[in-house]
Amino acid sequence: MTEAGHVELDSAKRQFFNADLVAREIAHKDVPAEVAALSSADATLHGLWEMQFNECVAEDRLSALHPRVWRDVRNEHDKLPKALRLELVHSWGLVHRLVENGKAGWVKHWRQIAVEHECG
């Protein structure tokens, strides 16, 4: 996010850590229905991010990516698997987890940053 010019990150950190706690608990309990629900939520959110990323790149408006993704997540939040009992903060945090796990990013060269993050 800092690479994309974001300077205030406290809420993003809270979102990430809340979602990460949920994901770790699901992994620890290893309940198949919850694991599948988390995988489904991740795929849905990744799709939302990808669609907006591609549009923002095509429009040369990458600065609009974060707010567009957050709007879409807010709009789709109620459609995520109910088994996860996610608040909106968790859904936004799951997007941050995608970024942290090298599956998405907020700048055009996000893949390079993900590789550097792995090595660093």
NUNU-543806 format. One line per field, with one value per residue: residue number from 1; residue in one letter; chain; y, z, x of N, C-alpha, C, CB in turn. Coordinates in nm, 4 decimals. Atoms other than C-alpha are relative to their C-alpha. Glycine has a CB too. Example, Ala and Ser with C-alpha at 12.3 -4.5 7.8 and 13.67 -1.06 7.14 Angstrom:
! residues 2
num	c(1, 2)
residuo	c(A, S)
cadena	c(A, A)
ny	c(-0.1190, -0.1190)
nz	c(0.0000, -0.0060)
nx	c(0.0890, -0.0820)
cay	c(-0.4500, -0.1060)
caz	c(0.7800, 0.7140)
cax	c(1.2300, 1.3670)
cy	c(0.1200, 0.1090)
cz	c(0.0000, 0.0730)
cx	c(0.0900, -0.0770)
cby	c(0.0027, 0.0462)
cbz	c(0.1246, -0.1415)
cbx	c(-0.0992, 0.0414)
***
This chain:
! residues 120
num	c(1, 2, 3, 4, 5, 6, 7, 8, 9, 10, 11, 12, 13, 14, 15, 16, 17, 18, 19, 20, 21, 22, 23, 24, 25, 26, 27, 28, 29, 30, 31, 32, 33, 34, 35, 36, 37, 38, 39, 40, 41, 42, 43, 44, 45, 46, 47, 48, 49, 50, 51, 52, 53, 54, 55, 56, 57, 58, 59, 60, 61, 62, 63, 64, 65, 66, 67, 68, 69, 70, 71, 72, 73, 74, 75, 76, 77, 78, 79, 80, 81, 82, 83, 84, 85, 86, 87, 88, 89, 90, 91, 92, 93, 94, 95, 96, 97, 98, 99, 100, 101, 102, 103, 104, 105, 106, 107, 108, 109, 110, 111, 112, 113, 114, 115, 116, 117, 118, 119, 120)
residuo	c(M, T, E, A, G, H, V, E, L, D, S, A, K, R, Q, F, F, N, A, D, L, V, A, R, E, I, A, H, K, D, V, P, A, E, V, A, A, L, S, S, A, D, A, T, L, H, G, L, W, E, M, Q, F, N, E, C, V, A, E, D, R, L, S, A, L, H, P, R, V, W, R, D, V, R, N, E, H, D, K, L, P, K, A, L, R, L, E, L, V, H, S, W, G, L, V, H, R, L, V, E, N, G, K, A, G, W, V, K, H, W, R, Q, I, A, V, E, H, E, C, G)
cadena	c(A, A, A, A, A, A, A, A, A, A, A, A, A, A, A, A, A, A, A, A, A, A, A, A, A, A, A, A, A, A, A, A, A, A, A, A, A, A, A, A, A, A, A, A, A, A, A, A, A, A, A, A, A, A, A, A, A, A, A, A, A, A, A, A, A, A, A, A, A, A, A, A, A, A, A, A, A, A, A, A, A, A, A, A, A, A, A, A, A, A, A, A, A, A, A, A, A, A, A, A, A, A, A, A, A, A, A, A, A, A, A, A, A, A, A, A, A, A, A, A)
ny	c(-0.1184, -0.1162, -0.0136, -0.0641, -0.1362, -0.0092, -0.0403, 0.0434, 0.1440, 0.0651, 0.0810, 0.1126, 0.0988, 0.0620, 0.0874, 0.1166, 0.0872, 0.0636, 0.1056, 0.1028, 0.0811, 0.0870, 0.1005, 0.0933, 0.0825, 0.0961, 0.0980, 0.0806, 0.0898, 0.0880, 0.0459, -0.0068, -0.0998, -0.1337, -0.0128, -0.0226, -0.1329, -0.0983, 0.0079, -0.0649, -0.1445, -0.0474, -0.0009, -0.1090, -0.1278, -0.0106, -0.0369, -0.1418, -0.0765, 0.0155, -0.0760, -0.1417, -0.0236, -0.0060, -0.1222, -0.1163, -0.0029, -0.0401, -0.1419, -0.0714, -0.0616, 0.0944, -0.0630, 0.0297, 0.1435, 0.0314, -0.0334, 0.0810, 0.1345, -0.0080, -0.0160, 0.1296, 0.0928, -0.0413, 0.0396, 0.1463, 0.0594, 0.0838, 0.1193, 0.0934, 0.1136, -0.0312, 0.0855, -0.0690, -0.1036, -0.1119, -0.1410, -0.0674, -0.0179, 0.1256, 0.0133, -0.0868, 0.0621, 0.1128, -0.0567, -0.0280, 0.1296, 0.0337, -0.0795, 0.0520, 0.1326, -0.0124, 0.0325, -0.1258, -0.1160, -0.1317, -0.0703, 0.0818, 0.0947, 0.0695, 0.1320, -0.0243, -0.0280, 0.1278, 0.0791, -0.0649, 0.0221, 0.1378, 0.0073, -0.0924)
nz	c(0.0000, 0.0000, 0.1380, 0.0744, -0.0482, -0.1202, -0.1142, -0.1211, 0.0177, -0.1214, 0.0241, 0.0855, -0.0878, -0.0805, 0.0897, 0.0306, -0.1151, -0.0329, 0.0984, -0.0174, -0.1156, 0.0461, 0.0907, -0.0796, -0.0785, 0.0927, 0.0345, -0.1192, -0.0257, 0.1162, 0.0298, 0.1457, 0.0495, -0.0236, 0.0903, 0.1333, -0.0003, 0.0073, 0.1356, 0.0851, -0.0261, 0.0596, 0.1460, 0.0328, -0.0232, 0.0984, 0.1255, -0.0078, 0.0124, 0.1351, 0.0933, -0.0193, 0.0374, 0.1459, 0.0440, -0.0395, 0.0866, 0.1337, -0.0065, -0.0545, -0.1233, -0.1077, -0.1289, -0.0325, -0.0262, -0.1382, -0.0300, 0.0803, -0.0586, -0.1291, 0.0321, 0.0462, -0.1140, -0.0822, 0.0698, 0.0106, -0.1322, -0.0462, 0.0838, -0.0354, -0.0757, -0.1356, -0.0974, -0.0510, -0.0941, 0.0201, 0.0003, 0.1155, -0.0268, 0.0356, 0.1460, 0.0491, -0.0436, 0.0875, 0.1183, -0.0428, -0.0065, 0.1381, 0.0308, -0.0837, 0.0511, 0.1358, 0.0997, 0.0475, -0.0405, 0.0195, 0.1045, 0.1208, -0.0157, -0.1258, 0.0005, -0.0347, -0.1434, -0.0695, 0.0073, -0.0885, -0.1366, -0.0336, -0.0189, -0.1045)
nx	c(0.0821, -0.0888, -0.0469, 0.1089, 0.0147, 0.0830, -0.0815, 0.0696, 0.0164, 0.0473, 0.1202, -0.0397, -0.0645, 0.1058, 0.0759, -0.0823, -0.0207, 0.1276, 0.0241, -0.1024, 0.0417, 0.1091, -0.0560, -0.0823, 0.0914, 0.0609, -0.1041, -0.0291, 0.1132, 0.0039, 0.1356, 0.0065, 0.0957, -0.0563, -0.1153, 0.0566, 0.0616, -0.1084, -0.0527, 0.0993, -0.0075, -0.1255, 0.0149, 0.0920, -0.0672, -0.1076, 0.0663, 0.0356, -0.1240, -0.0538, 0.0821, -0.0279, -0.1396, -0.0060, 0.0666, -0.0802, -0.1177, 0.0451, 0.0374, -0.1154, 0.0500, -0.0283, 0.0295, 0.1398, 0.0151, 0.0372, 0.1401, 0.0927, 0.0047, 0.0710, 0.1418, 0.0503, 0.0033, 0.1144, 0.1217, 0.0082, -0.0264, 0.1118, 0.0100, -0.1073, 0.0534, 0.0479, -0.0696, -0.1182, 0.0431, -0.0915, 0.0392, -0.0590, -0.1435, -0.0662, -0.0001, -0.1068, -0.1256, -0.0320, -0.0659, -0.1378, -0.0695, -0.0367, -0.1187, -0.1095, -0.0360, -0.0534, 0.1014, 0.0592, -0.0781, 0.0611, -0.0756, -0.0134, -0.1112, 0.0214, -0.0662, -0.1403, -0.0021, 0.0258, -0.1234, -0.0956, 0.0477, -0.0368, -0.1443, -0.0414)
cay	c(0.0000, 0.2346, 0.1684, 0.2891, 0.6099, 0.5276, 0.6986, 0.6095, 0.2344, 0.1706, 0.0523, -0.1637, -0.3322, -0.3930, -0.5356, -0.7663, -0.8954, -0.9576, -1.1554, -1.3386, -1.4502, -1.5869, -1.7668, -1.9159, -2.0378, -2.2005, -2.3662, -2.4850, -2.6312, -2.7820, -2.8125, -2.8979, -2.6748, -2.3733, -2.4375, -2.4562, -2.1408, -1.9506, -2.0729, -1.9577, -1.6151, -1.5784, -1.6675, -1.4229, -1.1388, -1.2155, -1.1942, -0.8560, -0.7282, -0.8664, -0.7115, -0.3697, -0.4008, -0.4708, -0.1847, 0.0612, -0.0384, -0.0009, 0.3414, 0.4400, 0.5136, 0.2797, 0.5345, 0.4422, 0.0707, 0.0608, 0.2582, 0.0622, -0.2709, -0.1582, -0.0472, -0.3828, -0.5780, -0.3737, -0.4472, -0.8204, -0.8774, -1.0173, -1.2723, -1.4305, -1.7702, -1.7332, -2.0153, -1.7723, -1.5183, -1.2339, -0.8693, -0.6205, -0.5539, -0.9233, -0.9151, -0.6156, -0.7909, -1.0978, -0.8753, -0.7572, -1.1256, -1.1811, -0.9005, -1.0307, -1.3773, -1.2433, -1.2965, -0.9292, -0.5787, -0.2082, -0.1084, -0.2295, -0.4000, -0.5857, -0.9206, -0.7814, -0.6496, -0.9900, -1.1610, -0.9068, -0.9500, -1.3269, -1.2752, -0.9969)
caz	c(0.0000, 0.0688, -0.2847, -0.4093, -0.2109, 0.0882, 0.4016, 0.6612, 0.7165, 1.0635, 0.9425, 0.6733, 0.9384, 1.1574, 0.8611, 0.7698, 1.1209, 1.1879, 0.8659, 0.9296, 1.2719, 1.1119, 0.8411, 1.0942, 1.3126, 1.0129, 0.9125, 1.2692, 1.3136, 0.9633, 0.9294, 0.5599, 0.5147, 0.6652, 0.4649, 0.1478, 0.2434, 0.2974, -0.0354, -0.2019, -0.0347, -0.1395, -0.5001, -0.5056, -0.3600, -0.5885, -0.8843, -0.7679, -0.7291, -1.0687, -1.2541, -1.1012, -1.1474, -1.5187, -1.5619, -1.3717, -1.5748, -1.9016, -1.7905, -1.6590, -1.3247, -1.0825, -0.8053, -0.8214, -0.7611, -0.3825, -0.3495, -0.6335, -0.4784, -0.1373, -0.2912, -0.4655, -0.1505, 0.0457, -0.2207, -0.2361, 0.1345, 0.2117, -0.0678, 0.0829, 0.2526, 0.5716, 0.7388, 0.7864, 0.9870, 0.8415, 0.9273, 0.6528, 0.8185, 0.7703, 0.4037, 0.3394, 0.5387, 0.3171, 0.0223, 0.2170, 0.2751, -0.1017, -0.1345, 0.1533, -0.0034, -0.3395, -0.5246, -0.5797, -0.5351, -0.5499, -0.8162, -1.1697, -1.0693, -0.7731, -0.8831, -0.8596, -0.5099, -0.4080, -0.5242, -0.3408, -0.0291, -0.0384, -0.0598, 0.1974)
cax	c(0.0000, 0.2880, 0.4126, 0.0726, 0.1063, -0.1112, 0.0200, -0.2432, -0.2449, -0.3867, -0.7277, -0.5659, -0.3529, -0.6574, -0.8480, -0.5607, -0.4966, -0.8664, -0.8996, -0.5745, -0.7009, -1.0174, -0.8184, -0.5734, -0.8581, -1.0256, -0.6983, -0.6378, -0.9872, -0.9719, -1.3490, -1.3972, -1.7055, -1.5259, -1.2077, -1.4168, -1.6070, -1.2817, -1.1498, -1.4727, -1.4528, -1.0887, -1.1764, -1.4673, -1.2609, -0.9688, -1.2062, -1.3344, -0.9791, -0.8731, -1.1642, -1.0974, -0.7204, -0.7632, -1.0097, -0.7891, -0.4826, -0.6763, -0.8011, -0.4557, -0.6224, -0.4513, -0.5040, -0.8742, -0.8069, -0.8281, -1.1535, -1.3145, -1.2199, -1.3453, -1.6754, -1.7149, -1.6282, -1.8828, -2.1461, -2.0671, -1.9984, -2.3440, -2.3029, -1.9901, -2.0343, -2.2378, -2.0419, -1.7528, -1.9551, -1.7483, -1.7912, -1.7052, -1.3682, -1.2819, -1.3805, -1.1574, -0.8857, -0.9129, -0.8215, -0.5165, -0.4310, -0.4387, -0.1853, 0.0270, 0.0225, 0.1425, -0.1851, -0.2767, -0.1439, -0.2170, 0.0380, 0.1058, 0.4323, 0.2784, 0.4246, 0.7776, 0.7024, 0.5655, 0.8861, 1.1015, 0.8872, 0.9484, 1.3237, 1.3370)
cy	c(0.1256, 0.0259, 0.0719, 0.1417, 0.0173, 0.0342, -0.0393, -0.1471, -0.0717, -0.0875, -0.1206, -0.1094, -0.0720, -0.0971, -0.1283, -0.0943, -0.0668, -0.1153, -0.1133, -0.0894, -0.0976, -0.1131, -0.1020, -0.0932, -0.1066, -0.1081, -0.0929, -0.1011, -0.1020, -0.0640, 0.0168, 0.1078, 0.1420, 0.0253, 0.0296, 0.1385, 0.1091, 0.0020, 0.0697, 0.1517, 0.0579, 0.0105, 0.1141, 0.1345, 0.0207, 0.0405, 0.1458, 0.0870, -0.0032, 0.0816, 0.1494, 0.0340, 0.0165, 0.1264, 0.1238, 0.0107, 0.0495, 0.1487, 0.0882, 0.0794, -0.0928, 0.0601, -0.0260, -0.1451, -0.0288, 0.0396, -0.0805, -0.1412, 0.0034, 0.0165, -0.1341, -0.1006, 0.0346, -0.0479, -0.1511, -0.0713, -0.0958, -0.1281, -0.1011, -0.1102, 0.0347, -0.0807, 0.0709, 0.1062, 0.1222, 0.1344, 0.0619, 0.0179, -0.1263, -0.0159, 0.0887, -0.0586, -0.1194, 0.0478, 0.0333, -0.1296, -0.0457, 0.0738, -0.0555, -0.1349, 0.0025, -0.0350, 0.1241, 0.1141, 0.1289, 0.0848, -0.0951, -0.1072, -0.0806, -0.1368, 0.0130, 0.0257, -0.1282, -0.0867, 0.0575, -0.0209, -0.1411, -0.0108, 0.0821, -0.0476)
cz	c(0.0000, -0.1407, -0.0862, 0.0498, 0.1212, 0.1187, 0.1337, -0.0167, 0.1218, -0.0244, -0.0872, 0.0838, 0.0847, -0.0853, -0.0278, 0.1193, 0.0452, -0.0953, 0.0160, 0.1197, -0.0382, -0.0857, 0.0764, 0.0838, -0.0877, -0.0374, 0.1178, 0.0276, -0.1116, -0.0232, -0.1509, -0.0549, 0.0170, -0.0902, -0.1413, -0.0104, -0.0095, -0.1397, -0.0988, 0.0170, -0.0619, -0.1523, -0.0448, 0.0113, -0.0979, -0.1357, -0.0025, -0.0189, -0.1453, -0.1024, 0.0116, -0.0378, -0.1515, -0.0545, 0.0307, -0.0846, -0.1393, -0.0054, 0.0443, 0.1246, 0.1185, 0.1378, 0.0434, 0.0431, 0.1406, 0.0301, -0.0809, 0.0568, 0.1304, -0.0218, -0.0416, 0.1143, 0.0897, -0.0643, -0.0032, 0.1344, 0.0446, -0.0813, 0.0289, 0.0880, 0.1450, 0.1070, 0.0638, 0.1033, -0.0051, 0.0167, -0.1221, 0.0184, -0.0362, -0.1514, -0.0615, 0.0362, -0.0850, -0.1293, 0.0345, 0.0101, -0.1393, -0.0394, 0.0766, -0.0504, -0.1459, -0.1107, -0.0627, 0.0447, -0.0383, -0.1028, -0.1171, 0.0152, 0.1304, 0.0038, 0.0382, 0.1508, 0.0788, 0.0022, 0.0949, 0.1465, 0.0484, 0.0355, 0.1184, 0.1325)
cx	c(0.0871, 0.0535, -0.1043, -0.0278, -0.0895, 0.0896, -0.0634, -0.0369, -0.0571, -0.1232, 0.0326, 0.0657, -0.1034, -0.0810, 0.0775, 0.0086, -0.1287, -0.0298, 0.0993, -0.0326, -0.1103, 0.0565, 0.0848, -0.0866, -0.0651, 0.1008, 0.0284, -0.1112, -0.0155, -0.1370, -0.0204, -0.0949, 0.0544, 0.1203, -0.0490, -0.0623, 0.1062, 0.0617, -0.0939, 0.0043, 0.1261, -0.0116, -0.0910, 0.0694, 0.1157, -0.0575, -0.0410, 0.1240, 0.0492, -0.0782, 0.0319, 0.1439, 0.0105, -0.0660, 0.0843, 0.1264, -0.0395, -0.0344, 0.1165, -0.0404, 0.0223, -0.0265, -0.1448, -0.0207, -0.0512, -0.1446, -0.1018, -0.0129, -0.0786, -0.1505, -0.0602, -0.0091, -0.1191, -0.1301, -0.0205, 0.0117, -0.1106, -0.0166, 0.1111, -0.0573, -0.0343, 0.0726, 0.1192, -0.0343, 0.0929, -0.0696, 0.0679, 0.1505, 0.0790, 0.0089, 0.1071, 0.1359, 0.0392, 0.0643, 0.1452, 0.0818, 0.0403, 0.1274, 0.1205, 0.0498, 0.0454, -0.0970, -0.0624, 0.0904, -0.0697, 0.0739, 0.0197, 0.1082, -0.0105, 0.0682, 0.1472, 0.0131, -0.0208, 0.1248, 0.1044, -0.0370, 0.0341, 0.1482, 0.0470, -0.0348)
cby	c(-0.0006, -0.0209, -0.1385, -0.0839, 0.0829, -0.1333, 0.1497, 0.0877, -0.0607, 0.1042, 0.0848, 0.0472, 0.0676, 0.1079, 0.0726, 0.0435, 0.0784, 0.1026, 0.0559, 0.0645, 0.0902, 0.0813, 0.0677, 0.0777, 0.0872, 0.0717, 0.0718, 0.0907, 0.0801, -0.1075, 0.0806, -0.1328, -0.0139, 0.0161, -0.1295, -0.1071, 0.0198, -0.0308, -0.1466, -0.0527, 0.0289, -0.0942, -0.1347, -0.0035, 0.0075, -0.1340, -0.0870, 0.0319, -0.0563, -0.1466, -0.0259, 0.0398, -0.1164, -0.1230, 0.0122, -0.0084, -0.1404, -0.0831, 0.0187, 0.0943, 0.0346, -0.0468, 0.1511, 0.0304, -0.0704, 0.0707, 0.1463, -0.0064, -0.0549, 0.1179, 0.1047, -0.0551, 0.0061, 0.1545, 0.0530, -0.0502, 0.1101, 0.0792, 0.0396, 0.0735, -0.1132, -0.0258, -0.1287, 0.0632, -0.0569, -0.0084, 0.0744, 0.1362, 0.0359, -0.1193, 0.0356, 0.1423, -0.0429, -0.0811, 0.1276, 0.0736, -0.1069, 0.0350, 0.1498, -0.0130, -0.0938, -0.0852, -0.0846, 0.0195, -0.0048, 0.0741, 0.0516, 0.0889, 0.0751, -0.0160, -0.0668, 0.1206, 0.1036, -0.0766, -0.0033, 0.1490, 0.0231, -0.0938, 0.0457, 0.1315)
cbz	c(0.1201, 0.0990, -0.0597, 0.0102, -0.1077, 0.0254, -0.0036, 0.0277, -0.0349, 0.1049, -0.0664, -0.1117, 0.0907, 0.0612, -0.1321, -0.0425, 0.1144, -0.0044, -0.1415, 0.0180, 0.1148, -0.0803, -0.1090, 0.0917, 0.0666, -0.1273, -0.0431, 0.1220, 0.0156, 0.0154, 0.0835, -0.0527, 0.0734, 0.1476, 0.0017, -0.0326, 0.1268, 0.1054, -0.0407, 0.0319, 0.1520, 0.0377, -0.0493, 0.0915, 0.1443, -0.0116, -0.0224, 0.1351, 0.0956, -0.0399, 0.0265, 0.1446, 0.0487, -0.0601, 0.0666, 0.1489, -0.0085, -0.0419, 0.0954, -0.1066, -0.0129, -0.0086, -0.0079, -0.1195, -0.0208, 0.0973, -0.0248, -0.1463, 0.0245, 0.0849, -0.1122, -0.1107, 0.0814, 0.0183, -0.1405, -0.0920, 0.1039, -0.0053, -0.1463, 0.0726, -0.0020, 0.0099, -0.0672, -0.1138, 0.1431, -0.1376, 0.1358, -0.0226, 0.1488, 0.0612, -0.0581, 0.0578, 0.1439, -0.0310, -0.0507, 0.1361, 0.0670, -0.0980, 0.0353, 0.1456, 0.0142, -0.0133, 0.0625, 0.0545, -0.0621, 0.1315, 0.0539, -0.1201, -0.0036, 0.0249, -0.1391, -0.0811, 0.0370, -0.0676, -0.1450, -0.0314, 0.0079, -0.1168, -0.1243, -0.0195)
cbx	c(-0.0937, 0.1167, 0.0321, -0.1268, -0.0513, -0.0779, 0.0230, -0.1276, 0.1313, -0.0315, -0.1100, 0.0966, 0.1045, -0.0926, -0.0321, 0.1399, 0.0595, -0.1137, 0.0075, 0.1383, -0.0478, -0.1056, 0.0847, 0.0958, -0.1076, -0.0517, 0.1296, 0.0194, -0.1296, 0.1034, -0.1092, -0.0418, -0.1346, 0.0406, 0.0869, -0.1046, -0.0850, 0.1082, 0.0210, -0.1403, -0.0029, 0.1161, -0.0562, -0.1227, 0.0514, 0.0774, -0.1216, -0.0677, 0.1088, -0.0007, -0.1502, -0.0269, 0.0908, -0.0665, -0.1370, 0.0370, 0.0655, -0.1217, -0.1175, 0.0607, -0.1496, 0.1438, 0.0259, -0.0882, 0.1322, 0.0944, -0.0229, 0.0472, 0.1434, 0.0546, -0.0189, 0.0897, 0.1340, -0.0020, 0.0027, 0.1080, 0.0164, -0.1288, 0.0036, 0.1171, 0.0995, -0.1498, 0.0471, 0.0756, -0.0046, 0.0629, 0.0412, -0.0670, 0.0228, -0.0747, -0.1380, -0.0144, -0.0108, -0.1261, -0.0754, 0.0000, -0.0894, -0.1151, -0.0232, -0.0458, -0.1176, 0.1185, -0.1079, -0.1469, 0.1385, -0.0054, 0.1382, 0.0319, 0.1334, -0.1479, -0.0126, 0.0564, -0.1075, -0.1157, 0.0550, 0.0081, -0.1516, -0.0328, 0.0705, -0.0581)
***
